[in-house]
Amino acid sequence: MTPSDQANAEQGHVALLEQPFGLLSDLIRFNAQARPNSPALIKDDEVLTYGALDVLMDQIAASLQRDGVQPGEAISICAGSSVAYAATFLGGLRAGVAVAPLAPSSTPESLAIMLADCGAKRFFLDRSVAKALEGTNLTMPLTALDGSDAGGSYEAWLAPAGSKPAPVSVTPAMPFNIIYSSGTTGTPKGIVQSHEMRWSHTGRGGGLGYGPGSVTLLSTPLYSNTTLVSFFPTMGMGGAAVLMDKFDALGFLKLAHQHRVTHAMLVPVQYRRILEQPNFGDYDLSSFQMKFCTSAPFGAALKADILKRWPGGLIEYYGMTEGGGSCGLIAHEHPDKLHTVGQPLPGHDVRLIDEEGRELPAGEVGEVVGRSPAMMNGYHNQPGKTAEAEWISPDGLRYIRTGDVGRFDAEGFLTLMDRKKDMIISGGFNIYPSDLESVIVGHPAVLEAAVVGALSDRWGETPVAFVTLKAGATATADEVRDWANAKLGKTQRLAALKLMDVLPRSAIGKVLKRELRDQFMAEETVA
């Protein structure tokens, strides 16, 4: 490619980003033309450049078209993170196909339900997923991403190098991907995110430092929206994405040091485990420009520790996979607001409503609802669930309900109280578990705490706590409970406290409170 061609590609990239709507696959094409030898995807010793990625995306799109998969129809991927996984996701998008990435940790029953619900025309998987699905009747063609016998050969499935897919017309409302919630328990809900929604996520990447030369370390799974909101801006802006198959704190530090990582999206428990590493200071993290956090409560003390010890900025995002209104806390600019999740992002309208759906003023506690360009189309094949997730304002605008309870301060910063469904009503009083948890973790021996409501004949519900201790600590459950109850209000006092080695978590670090509640109710009773 001549310097003139490269300059034209750069100009085309800039021009596309300035448009209200565009396609991620087109941004990647421009990146490949301008910087064909720049790394795009890195996994262990495997490196795929932008030039090679662009060629592979064409092969994948052409293969799907050859198989008769139409724009707007779905394919599904369920496997560990790999270069082939990432490229298949991106290649599907070039064909206008919706991608349904599924969690390998899901039960076989849930996987079968999700595959049927999205109507996947082809299923890409690996050996471990195939083993879990043994005995499950799957009707769509299977393709193995890992060279195993989990399905047909990926290499044999691919159209020859140099194959070009037929052009497709992609509109803003067309499905980009389907992200399933409740993949391990409950009935899965497919959250349909449009190309317009993902364009909004990708387009803000330039203002966050993503670009040629940036390196993003992806330590959460590719099926998670937590990962994808960092992955897509990286690809769109021409950076490199380093994939971790499974997170471990020491492995993260080694990769960050080795690849001179500039960006990372981590969940709170990952930050904590990294900072707990005794040799944390031995790794050079000076290349970091920006770190992000989302998906779970992020304690103010942990944020402060990150700002103190880890170079680069820190932004906490609060929002939902369903979209709606999101908030951002630029922690390095607002060290006095670390107890909040920040202010609504530009173009995001976030409000609070009461139980009757009436809007509340600042200072009042209510359910968080939001509206923005980044909103799901709805839950796939579940119009009733979609309607339940929406709040229609008095002027007829559509908002997404979060199920979270919060309060805005005078400066417009949002403090979250809890999930609405996690709020405990004890003797007629509303108790927010986060208030109790913040007290309990103040005990010098406590590392983490999770509070849930247990059924009580006397109070209806009563709070119980599950606690992990710091390494070497020797406090008893009774000692921690009595210490906390001395500091809590009369209506907040803990009926029980159990010590645990670890708290159960989802793959992206959320504490599984329903699991704790069910475990307690199966083993204990309270008055």
SETISE-441733 format. One line per 5 residues: for each residue x, y, z of C-alpha. Coordinates in steps of 0.1 Angstrom, whole numbers, plus 2048, in hexadecimal, padded with zeros to 3 digits. Example, Ala and Ser with C-alpha at 12.3 -4.5 7.8 and 13.67 -1.06 7.14 Angstrom:
# SETISE-441733
87B/7D3/84E; 889/7F5/847
***
This chain:
# SETISE-441733
800/800/800; 80D/822/7F6; 80F/83F/810; 7F3/84F/7FD; 7DD/830/801
7E5/82F/826; 7DC/854/82A; 7BB/84D/818; 7B3/831/830; 7BA/847/84E
7A4/862/840; 788/849/839; 78B/83C/85D; 788/860/86B; 76B/868/853
758/848/85D; 75C/850/883; 74D/873/87D; 72D/864/86F; 70F/85D/886
710/839/87C; 729/820/86E; 735/7FD/870; 751/7EE/885; 75B/7D7/869
761/7F5/852; 777/806/86D; 78B/7E6/86E; 78E/7E6/848; 79D/809/84A
7B5/7FF/865; 7C1/7E2/850; 7C7/7F9/832; 7D9/813/846; 7ED/7FB/85D
7EC/7D8/84F; 809/7CC/864; 7FD/7DA/886; 7F2/7BF/89F; 7CD/7BC/8A3
7C8/79C/8B8; 7E2/78C/8CF; 7DE/76C/8E2; 7FC/75C/8F2; 815/759/8D4
7FA/75E/8BA; 7F9/780/8AA; 7E0/78A/88F; 7E7/7AB/87D; 7CC/7C2/870
7D3/7B8/84C; 7CF/793/854; 7B0/79A/86A; 79F/7AC/84D; 7A6/78F/836
79A/776/84F; 77A/78A/856; 773/789/830; 778/763/830; 760/75F/84E
746/776/83F; 748/764/81D; 745/742/82E; 726/74C/841; 716/75A/821
720/739/80F; 70D/727/82B; 6EE/73C/825; 6F0/750/845; 6DD/770/83E
6E3/793/84C; 6D0/796/86D; 6D1/770/874; 6E7/763/890; 705/74E/896
711/745/8B8; 734/741/8C8; 73B/72F/8E9; 760/729/8F1; 77E/737/903
78D/757/8F7; 7A3/752/8D8; 7AD/764/8B9; 796/74E/8A4; 779/757/8BC
77F/77D/8B8; 783/77B/893; 764/766/88E; 74F/77F/8A2; 75D/79C/88C
759/788/86C; 735/781/874; 72F/7A6/878; 73D/7AC/855; 722/794/847
707/7A8/85A; 702/78A/870; 6F8/78E/895; 710/77C/8AC; 704/76B/8CC
722/765/8E3; 719/74C/8FE; 72A/745/920; 73B/723/921; 732/722/946
70D/71F/93D; 6FB/6FE/944; 6F5/6E8/926; 6D0/6EF/92A; 6D5/715/929
6EC/712/90B; 6D2/6FE/8F8; 6B7/718/901; 6CD/735/8F5; 6D7/724/8D5
6B3/71E/8CC; 6A8/740/8D7; 6C1/753/8C1; 6BB/73B/8A4; 6E1/736/89E
6E8/72A/87B; 70B/71E/885; 71B/717/8A7; 740/71D/8AD; 74E/70C/8CC
76C/6FB/8DB; 773/6D9/8EB; 769/6E2/90E; 747/6EF/903; 741/6D1/8ED
748/6BA/90A; 72F/6CD/920; 715/6C9/905; 719/6A4/900; 6F6/695/8FC
6E6/6B6/8F2; 6D4/6B6/8D1; 6E1/6D3/8BC; 6D4/6D7/899; 6EB/6F3/88B
70D/6EC/87C; 72A/6EC/895; 74D/6FA/88E; 76A/6F5/8A6; 77F/714/8AC
79B/702/8BE; 7A4/6E7/8A4; 793/6CC/8B9; 778/6B3/8B0; 75D/6CA/8C0
750/6D1/89D; 75A/6D4/879; 77C/6E2/871; 77E/708/872; 799/709/857
785/6F2/840; 766/708/846; 777/728/83D; 774/735/819; 796/738/808
7AC/755/810; 7A4/772/7F9; 77E/76A/7F9; 768/789/7FB; 745/789/80A
729/799/7F7; 722/7BC/804; 706/7BE/81D; 6F0/7DB/828; 6F1/7E0/84E
6D8/7F8/85D; 6DC/808/880; 6C0/7F3/88F; 6CD/7D2/883; 6D9/7BA/89E
6FE/7BB/8A4; 6FF/7A1/8C0; 6E9/78F/8D9; 6F7/78F/8FC; 6E6/776/913
6E0/77D/938; 6DA/762/952; 6EE/748/93F; 6F4/733/95E; 6D3/735/971
6B0/741/969; 6A2/746/946; 6BB/756/92E; 6B1/777/91F; 6C1/781/8FE
6CA/7A6/8FE; 6CA/7B2/8D9; 6E3/7CD/8D4; 6E2/7DF/8B3; 6FD/7EC/89C
6F3/80F/8A6; 6F9/807/8CB; 71B/7F7/8C4; 725/814/8AE; 71F/82B/8CC
736/815/8E1; 751/815/8C6; 750/839/8BD; 758/845/8E0; 779/832/8E0
78E/84E/8D1; 787/864/8EF; 793/849/906; 7B5/845/8F7; 7AE/827/8E1
7C1/829/8C0; 7DF/81C/8AC; 7F9/812/8C5; 7E0/80C/8E1; 7E0/7E9/8F1
7C1/7DC/903; 7C4/7BE/91A; 7A3/7AA/91A; 7A2/796/93A; 77C/78E/93A
76B/777/922; 761/781/8FF; 73C/778/905; 73A/793/920; 72E/7B6/917
748/7C2/931; 763/7B6/918; 752/7C0/8F8; 74E/7E5/902; 774/7E6/903
77B/7CE/8E7; 768/7E0/8CC; 777/803/8D1; 799/7F2/8D1; 793/7E2/8AF
781/800/8A0; 79D/818/8AA; 7B9/802/89E; 7C8/7F6/8BF; 7D3/7D3/8C9
7BE/7BC/8DE; 7D1/7A3/8F4; 7BA/786/8FE; 7BC/773/91F; 7AC/750/91F
7A6/752/944; 7AE/76E/95C; 7C8/76A/977; 7D8/788/988; 7FC/77F/983
7F6/776/95F; 7E5/798/959; 803/7AA/968; 81B/797/952; 808/79E/932
803/7C2/93B; 829/7C6/940; 832/7B2/921; 81A/7C3/908; 81C/7E6/917
7F7/7E6/91C; 7E5/808/91A; 7C1/7FE/921; 7AE/7E4/936; 78A/7DE/940
78A/7CB/961; 76F/7C3/97B; 775/7CD/99F; 77F/7AB/9AC; 79A/7A9/991
7A8/7CB/99C; 7A9/7BF/9C0; 7BB/79E/9B7; 7D5/7B0/9A2; 7DD/7CA/9BD
7E0/7AE/9D6; 7FC/79E/9C3; 81B/7A2/9DA; 831/7AA/9BB; 819/7C3/9AC
834/7DE/9AC; 84C/7C8/999; 838/7CD/978; 83B/7EC/963; 818/7F9/95D
822/81C/953; 814/816/930; 7F0/817/93D; 7DC/834/930; 7BA/82A/93C
7AA/80F/951; 785/808/952; 76E/7F6/96A; 74A/7EA/968; 731/7CE/970
733/7CD/996; 734/7E4/9B4; 756/7F6/9B5; 760/801/9D8; 76D/824/9DE
78B/816/9F2; 795/7FF/9D5; 792/81C/9BC; 7A8/831/9D2; 7C2/816/9D4
7C3/812/9AE; 7C7/838/9A9; 7E4/837/9C2; 7F7/819/9B5; 7EE/814/990
7F9/82D/975; 7DF/83B/95D; 7BB/847/960; 79E/833/96F; 77A/835/962
75D/822/971; 740/81B/95B; 71D/814/968; 704/807/950; 6F2/7E8/943
6F7/7D0/926; 6D4/7DB/91C; 6E1/7FE/919; 6CD/81D/922; 6DE/837/937
701/832/942; 717/845/95B; 73C/849/95C; 753/852/979; 774/861/96E
784/857/98F; 7A5/868/98A; 793/889/985; 77A/885/9A1; 78C/875/9BE
772/883/9D6; 756/870/9C4; 764/84C/9C6; 744/841/9D8; 730/849/9B9
72D/83A/996; 731/85C/987; 71B/872/971; 706/869/952; 71C/865/933
718/87F/917; 6F7/879/905; 6EA/863/921; 6CA/86C/934; 6C9/85B/956
6AC/860/96E; 69D/852/98E; 67A/845/992; 664/839/9AF; 650/81A/9B2
633/82A/99E; 64A/834/982; 64B/859/98B; 66B/86C/986; 67E/877/9A6
693/895/9AD; 6B8/895/9B6; 6BE/88A/9DA; 6A1/871/9D9; 6A7/84B/9D7
698/839/9B9; 69D/820/99D; 6B6/82A/983; 6A8/82C/95F; 6BB/839/941
6BA/842/91C; 6D5/847/902; 6E0/83D/8DF; 6ED/81D/8EE; 6CD/809/8F5
6C4/7E5/8EE; 6A9/7DD/8D4; 699/7C7/8EE; 69B/7A3/8FC; 69B/78A/8DF
679/779/8DB; 66D/787/8FD; 658/7A6/8F7; 649/7A4/91A; 66B/7A4/92B
675/7C1/914; 656/7D5/91F; 65F/7CE/944; 682/7DC/93F; 675/7FD/931
668/81D/941; 655/835/92A; 659/859/935; 63B/871/936; 647/87F/915
647/85D/905; 66C/855/905; 679/832/90A; 691/82C/928; 6A1/80C/934
69B/802/958; 6BA/7F7/96B; 6AB/7E7/98A; 6C5/7FA/99E; 6BD/813/9B9
6D1/833/9BC; 6D3/858/9C5; 6E1/876/9B3; 6F4/890/9C6; 6F3/8B5/9C0
70F/8B3/9A6; 6FE/898/992; 713/87A/99E; 700/85A/9A3; 704/845/9C2
6F6/822/9BF; 6E5/813/9DD; 6DE/7EF/9D0; 6CC/7DA/9B8; 6A7/7DF/9BD
6A2/7BA/9C0; 6BD/7B7/9DA; 6AE/7D2/9F1; 6A3/7C2/A12; 682/7CC/A21
684/7C3/A46; 668/7CC/A5D; 65C/7E6/A44; 67E/7F7/A41; 692/7F9/A21
6B5/7EB/A26; 6D0/7EF/A0B; 6EA/7D3/A0C; 705/7EA/9FF; 702/800/A1F
708/7E1/A35; 724/7D4/A1F; 737/7F5/A21; 735/7F3/A47; 740/7CE/A49
75F/7D3/A32; 76A/7EE/A4B; 774/7D2/A63; 799/7CE/A62; 797/7A8/A5C
77D/7A9/A40; 786/7A8/A1B; 764/7A6/A0B; 73F/7A5/A15; 71E/79D/A04
6FD/7A3/A16; 6DC/792/A0B; 6B9/791/A19; 6AE/770/A29; 689/768/A30
67F/76F/A54; 65E/766/A66; 662/785/A7C; 66E/79F/A64; 665/792/A41
689/795/A37; 6A9/79A/A4B; 6CD/7A1/A40; 6E8/786/A41; 70C/78B/A37
726/775/A25; 749/780/A2C; 76D/776/A21; 78A/780/A37; 7AC/78E/A2D
7C9/776/A2B; 7D5/76E/A4E; 7B7/77D/A60; 7A8/768/A7C; 787/77A/A85
768/764/A8C; 746/768/A7C; 737/773/A9D; 752/78D/AA3; 74D/79D/A80
727/79C/A84; 728/7AC/AA6; 741/7C6/A9B; 72B/7CF/A7D; 70A/7CF/A90
719/7E8/AA9; 71D/800/A8C; 6FD/7F9/A79; 6DB/808/A80; 6C2/7F4/A94
6AE/7EA/A75; 6CE/7E1/A61; 6DD/7C8/A79; 6E9/7A7/A6C; 6D6/788/A76
6F3/771/A6C; 715/773/A5D; 728/756/A4C; 74D/755/A44; 756/747/A22
777/740/A10; 76A/751/9F0; 74A/761/9E5; 73A/751/9C7; 73D/766/9A7
733/766/983; 74D/764/968; 750/78A/968; 753/78E/98D; 72F/795/999
727/787/9BB; 70C/76D/9B7; 6F5/779/9D3; 6D8/763/9C9; 6EF/745/9CE
6F9/751/9F0; 6D4/757/9FA; 6CA/735/9EE; 6E7/725/A00; 6DE/736/A21
6B9/72E/A1F; 6C1/709/A19; 6D8/707/A37; 6CB/721/A51; 6AB/730/A5F
6A7/752/A70; 68B/75E/A86
***
